[in-house]
Amino acid sequence: MELLASMIRARCFQGWSVVWVASTVAAFGFGIGFYGPAVFLETLHTTKGWPIAAISIATTAHFLVGALIVSSLPELHRAIGIANATVLGALLSAIGLLGWSSVTSPWQLLFVAVVSGSGWGVTSGAAINAMIAPWFDRDRAKALGCAFNGASLGGVIFTPLLVWLVARVGFHSAAIAVGGAMLLVVGTLAHRYLRHGPADFDVAADGASLESTRPSGDDIVRLSRTSLMKTRAFATISAAFALALFAQVGVLAHLLSRLSPELGTNGAAAAVSGTTMSAMAGRMLLGYLLGEHDRRHAAAVNFIVQSLGVGLLGMGNTIPVLLAGCVLFGLGFGNAVTLPALIAQKEFRSADVETVVALVVAINQAIFALSPAILGSLRQAAGDYTLSFATASVVQIMAALIILAGGRSAANPQSLL
């Protein structure tokens, strides 16, 4: 009878449906909130003649507001539920996208960034992890990999789609179409699939028996944010990934503009899509090879690969070299958002993981929010992207050293700095 009950639970397990919903949310959330600003920057620069540095400041504000929202995401989820929060995020993203397409002066972008950044914060990586975490423990790496492949797919689809729509129907009409589609699709799926947790289906994580996995009292008690942030494990995870994503987001925000002179606008958009396809391949490769290997070592390798790719993008002046840079940059790209959650799962108690991930993502976004403006200013000062991309490459190496330096904390994640 127990075998039969186990088979029924496995057959009826809703976790993988949640994974595909999370993947769809990630496709829209990242496609508009993460990859979109690069398209917005290039579109406003070419159509209105506004300076790249000025638009980059608004991009920075977009990500900074997202960081503020992410820092309180666990509380928002507990207050109104993941489903309602996700619908709210879709609505804010749609309004924000419409705002980017409607501005008539650069200063208005700062107000628009507040709305679009809020939508991005509620549909970003911390939100995707919160959707997946209750449903998976043993298979969380696989589930997160599948869900975050939606984020990469968002880059593959939305970057060329937005460029194509802007060219055909204009920025404003493109924003209405894409924003409306996000609100309809994400809102419907969130209402249908994200209102319930495993316990509502009488199962635990991974579809296991609820009775056999009752948490202990220690597992339920959450540590304070201050206590978590004082640990060596948290400090090294947040610092390393903040630096890595500073480089990654800054490069991504300017990648379309960097590639356009050599590849043309459509060719550059295709190259950015190829970069995100490489991200999907890199994430699948990590899921296949990671196993029980040290996740911090995997992160360090990931950063070094990206550093090499960014170096090629900065110094290359031929199409083959630039495309090779896109591939190497992309191979490490997708793992930068999944690895923090996977490292936290190993180094922190389950009751604290969502808070740890939210804090790491918030700190990451607060840091990498500065990168589009900083790299844009370096480009403005130097006259090309060589200095900007060289800086990003060095920052990736620094991130690799920091994540390795924290390896000793894995044995005792609650050790203080």
FILO-281889 format. One line per field, with one value per residue (C-alpha): residue in three letters; y negated, x negated, z negated. Coordinates in pm, whole numbers, plus 50000, padded with zeros to 5 digits. Layout:
N
resn <- (ALA,...)
v <- (Y,...)
u <- (X,...)
w <- (Z,...)
***
This chain:
417
resn <- (MET,GLU,LEU,LEU,ALA,SER,MET,ILE,ARG,ALA,ARG,CYS,PHE,GLN,GLY,TRP,SER,VAL,VAL,TRP,VAL,ALA,SER,THR,VAL,ALA,ALA,PHE,GLY,PHE,GLY,ILE,GLY,PHE,TYR,GLY,PRO,ALA,VAL,PHE,LEU,GLU,THR,LEU,HIS,THR,THR,LYS,GLY,TRP,PRO,ILE,ALA,ALA,ILE,SER,ILE,ALA,THR,THR,ALA,HIS,PHE,LEU,VAL,GLY,ALA,LEU,ILE,VAL,SER,SER,LEU,PRO,GLU,LEU,HIS,ARG,ALA,ILE,GLY,ILE,ALA,ASN,ALA,THR,VAL,LEU,GLY,ALA,LEU,LEU,SER,ALA,ILE,GLY,LEU,LEU,GLY,TRP,SER,SER,VAL,THR,SER,PRO,TRP,GLN,LEU,LEU,PHE,VAL,ALA,VAL,VAL,SER,GLY,SER,GLY,TRP,GLY,VAL,THR,SER,GLY,ALA,ALA,ILE,ASN,ALA,MET,ILE,ALA,PRO,TRP,PHE,ASP,ARG,ASP,ARG,ALA,LYS,ALA,LEU,GLY,CYS,ALA,PHE,ASN,GLY,ALA,SER,LEU,GLY,GLY,VAL,ILE,PHE,THR,PRO,LEU,LEU,VAL,TRP,LEU,VAL,ALA,ARG,VAL,GLY,PHE,HIS,SER,ALA,ALA,ILE,ALA,VAL,GLY,GLY,ALA,MET,LEU,LEU,VAL,VAL,GLY,THR,LEU,ALA,HIS,ARG,TYR,LEU,ARG,HIS,GLY,PRO,ALA,ASP,PHE,ASP,VAL,ALA,ALA,ASP,GLY,ALA,SER,LEU,GLU,SER,THR,ARG,PRO,SER,GLY,ASP,ASP,ILE,VAL,ARG,LEU,SER,ARG,THR,SER,LEU,MET,LYS,THR,ARG,ALA,PHE,ALA,THR,ILE,SER,ALA,ALA,PHE,ALA,LEU,ALA,LEU,PHE,ALA,GLN,VAL,GLY,VAL,LEU,ALA,HIS,LEU,LEU,SER,ARG,LEU,SER,PRO,GLU,LEU,GLY,THR,ASN,GLY,ALA,ALA,ALA,ALA,VAL,SER,GLY,THR,THR,MET,SER,ALA,MET,ALA,GLY,ARG,MET,LEU,LEU,GLY,TYR,LEU,LEU,GLY,GLU,HIS,ASP,ARG,ARG,HIS,ALA,ALA,ALA,VAL,ASN,PHE,ILE,VAL,GLN,SER,LEU,GLY,VAL,GLY,LEU,LEU,GLY,MET,GLY,ASN,THR,ILE,PRO,VAL,LEU,LEU,ALA,GLY,CYS,VAL,LEU,PHE,GLY,LEU,GLY,PHE,GLY,ASN,ALA,VAL,THR,LEU,PRO,ALA,LEU,ILE,ALA,GLN,LYS,GLU,PHE,ARG,SER,ALA,ASP,VAL,GLU,THR,VAL,VAL,ALA,LEU,VAL,VAL,ALA,ILE,ASN,GLN,ALA,ILE,PHE,ALA,LEU,SER,PRO,ALA,ILE,LEU,GLY,SER,LEU,ARG,GLN,ALA,ALA,GLY,ASP,TYR,THR,LEU,SER,PHE,ALA,THR,ALA,SER,VAL,VAL,GLN,ILE,MET,ALA,ALA,LEU,ILE,ILE,LEU,ALA,GLY,GLY,ARG,SER,ALA,ALA,ASN,PRO,GLN,SER,LEU,LEU)
v <- (50000,49762,49828,49758,49436,49329,49390,49188,48899,48902,48908,48624,48414,48054,47934,47969,47770,47494,47522,47456,47167,47024,47067,46868,46595,46585,46556,46247,46104,46133,46067,45728,45637,45774,45788,45513,45213,45285,45252,44943,44782,44844,44747,44417,44335,44391,44253,43952,43885,43885,43953,44313,44196,44023,44327,44550,44357,44449,44812,44797,44656,44939,45205,45013,44991,45363,45426,45236,45441,45773,45702,45715,45987,46262,46032,45939,46307,46382,46080,46127,46461,46548,46556,46205,46067,46214,46062,45727,45763,45832,45524,45297,45435,45369,45013,44953,45079,44845,44564,44624,44595,44277,44044,43718,43607,43797,43677,43855,44186,44173,44182,44458,44657,44665,44849,45081,45154,45250,45492,45640,45684,45888,46116,46147,46437,46427,46461,46760,46928,46863,47035,47344,47385,47520,47790,47923,48015,48310,48207,47832,47786,47953,47762,47426,47503,47567,47260,47026,47157,46955,46648,46727,46801,46457,46309,46525,46421,46069,45898,45962,45940,45593,45478,45616,45468,45128,45122,45230,45060,44820,44834,44734,44998,45260,45179,45214,45553,45704,45555,45671,46022,46037,45926,46176,46479,46430,46316,46619,46874,46721,46728,47088,47249,47034,47002,47342,47514,47882,47923,47835,48154,48359,48394,48255,48141,48366,48535,48721,48825,48532,48742,48865,48518,48319,48038,48014,47710,47593,47601,47375,47095,46831,46643,46266,46087,45934,46275,46417,46121,46151,46501,46562,46775,46495,46227,46418,46531,46181,46007,46251,46255,45880,45823,46091,45952,45596,45702,45919,45668,45382,45576,45691,45338,45220,45539,45438,45100,45265,45513,45292,45116,45447,45662,45410,45373,45698,45891,45757,45856,46205,46222,46124,46402,46638,46528,46628,46960,47020,46937,47215,47458,47348,47402,47750,47834,47722,47931,48236,48195,48040,48345,48338,48125,47807,47541,47260,47409,47430,47061,46966,47154,46986,46639,46712,46833,46514,46304,46455,46386,46025,45977,46093,45863,45568,45624,45798,45614,45903,46090,46436,46297,46107,46412,46627,46365,46385,46765,46762,46477,46661,46997,46842,46601,46823,46984,46652,46641,47008,47070,46837,47031,47365,47262,47123,47451,47636,47384,47262,47422,47461,47209,46940,47008,46782,46490,46552,46566,46252,46060,46179,46085,45746,45667,45793,45565,45265,45314,45410,45128,44899,45087,44959,44600,44667,44863,44606,44325,44515,44562,44191,44094,44340,44308,44684,44992,45127,44978,45060,45426,45463,45335,45588,45870,45785,45763,46120,46244,46067,46244,46583,46516,46406,46707,46940,46752,46833,47206,47268,47141,47435,47659,47409,47169,46989,46888,46514,46291)
u <- (50000,49715,49564,49900,49940,49590,49669,49991,49808,49542,49802,50004,49704,49770,49413,49313,49618,49496,49151,49295,49501,49192,49004,49273,49268,48888,48911,49130,48969,48612,48704,48851,48690,48338,48270,48513,48310,48037,48297,48449,48104,48021,48372,48383,48026,48083,48435,48411,48037,48013,47664,47591,47464,47796,48004,47764,47847,48212,48114,47918,48224,48436,48211,48162,48537,48557,48300,48507,48814,48628,48497,48856,48980,49015,49235,49442,49492,49602,49838,50024,49901,49669,49955,50082,49729,49650,49963,49864,49516,49658,49881,49596,49367,49628,49688,49314,49252,49521,49354,49013,49180,49372,49110,49034,48734,48445,48537,48874,48691,48614,48985,49048,48758,48932,49229,49036,48780,49058,49202,48860,48794,49113,49042,48662,48445,48543,48909,48835,48645,48937,49176,48953,48812,49127,49167,48812,48523,48334,48414,48387,48082,48263,48586,48410,48215,48536,48706,48415,48384,48701,48496,48247,48531,48665,48342,48355,48712,48760,48439,48490,48870,48853,48600,48821,49143,48985,48866,49206,49467,49271,49163,49502,49705,49440,49464,49842,49824,49548,49669,50025,49905,49707,50002,50236,50006,49830,50146,50343,50072,49995,50361,50398,50079,49908,50188,50115,49818,49723,49912,50237,50188,50083,49725,49389,49093,49008,49347,49251,49497,49596,49591,49236,49090,49233,48983,48823,48867,48515,48600,48902,48732,48587,48269,48277,48141,47866,47753,47748,47559,47286,47188,46880,47083,47330,47065,46859,47161,47308,46977,46870,47200,47249,46919,46989,47332,47196,46976,47243,47528,47306,47181,47533,47674,47418,47379,47623,47453,47108,47189,47402,47113,46965,47279,47556,47863,48030,47704,47626,47973,47916,47578,47740,47994,47706,47550,47863,47877,47522,47651,47907,47636,47412,47688,47765,47394,47369,47673,47518,47168,47233,47351,47189,46896,46811,47055,46816,46553,46815,46894,46526,46488,46806,46664,46332,46508,46713,46401,46242,46555,46579,46211,46270,46572,46366,46057,46205,46264,46357,46684,46544,46371,46683,46903,46658,46676,47056,47044,46800,46983,47311,47186,47137,47427,47715,47540,47482,47848,47889,47565,47635,47951,47775,47484,47724,47918,47600,47467,47781,48081,48393,48587,48332,48268,48540,48427,48062,48139,48357,48085,47813,48021,48108,47743,47646,47898,47798,47439,47499,47752,47450,47278,47470,47400,47037,46955,47146,46939,46616,46726,46809,46467,46263,46461,46513,46593,46238,46186,46541,46520,46164,46290,46574,46330,46109,46412,46510,46167,46205,46540,46376,46114,46374,46602,46304,46192,46525,46492,46391,46730,46910,46824,46972,47203,47312,46952,46913,46685)
w <- (50000,49920,50263,50427,50227,50328,50695,50670,50504,50774,51049,50896,50787,50892,50843,51206,51313,51082,51244,51589,51456,51287,51614,51797,51532,51562,51941,51916,51603,51727,52091,51999,51667,51717,52092,52186,52059,52317,52592,52428,52411,52777,52895,52706,52802,53174,53206,52975,52978,52598,52454,52355,52016,51938,52031,51836,51519,51562,51620,51295,51116,51260,51108,50782,50723,50801,50528,50272,50361,50349,49999,49872,50104,49838,49631,49938,50018,49664,49664,49994,50125,50413,50664,50589,50571,50912,51068,50917,51062,51408,51386,51276,51548,51816,51694,51668,52020,52148,51957,52119,52459,52374,52223,52399,52191,52022,51671,51698,51719,51347,51260,51511,51364,51025,51177,51410,51137,50895,51149,51211,50839,50790,51091,51057,50946,50579,50679,50903,50619,50380,50622,50650,50298,50122,50385,50417,50191,50338,50695,50642,50866,51153,51087,51060,51376,51567,51424,51493,51846,51892,51798,52073,52314,52229,52361,52673,52748,52617,52729,53103,53064,52910,53171,53450,53310,53251,53612,53748,53530,53309,52945,52800,52986,52914,52542,52543,52717,52503,52173,52240,52321,51994,51785,51951,51948,51615,51437,51554,51470,51130,51030,51147,51016,50751,50495,50338,50178,50148,49820,50000,50201,49894,50013,49908,50117,50413,50377,50060,49792,49574,49257,49317,49354,49064,48989,48647,48429,48518,48889,48844,48646,48876,48792,48809,49114,48903,48778,49130,49275,49010,49120,49334,49572,49645,49677,49933,50136,50152,50225,50495,50681,50641,50821,51081,51158,51159,51450,51612,51603,51710,52011,52099,52078,52334,52538,52810,52849,52840,53116,53342,53522,53638,53670,53739,53517,53626,53618,53272,53148,53289,53113,52782,52836,52906,52579,52389,52576,52453,52104,52134,52248,51961,51707,51842,51836,51474,51378,51544,51397,51055,50861,50518,50632,50443,50558,50473,50704,50976,50924,50951,51281,51401,51328,51501,51817,51823,51768,52078,52281,52168,52249,52606,52639,52519,52732,53036,53360,53589,53606,53510,53199,53092,53140,52940,52665,52669,52633,52339,52170,52220,52088,51745,51769,51666,51371,51197,51092,50995,50806,50509,50426,50470,50249,49987,49990,49890,49640,49458,49289,49502,49290,49371,49739,49883,49667,49756,50127,50113,49927,50164,50469,50317,50243,50588,50754,50543,50660,51021,51054,51067,51348,51655,51553,51456,51771,51973,51820,51891,52249,52275,52138,52344,52665,52703,52493,52445,52099,51987,52080,51946,51610,51614,51693,51395,51166,51264,51158,50823,50777,50837,50570,50313,50362,50316,50005,49842,49895,49536,49421,49580,49288,49045,49232,48917,48830,48786,48987)
***
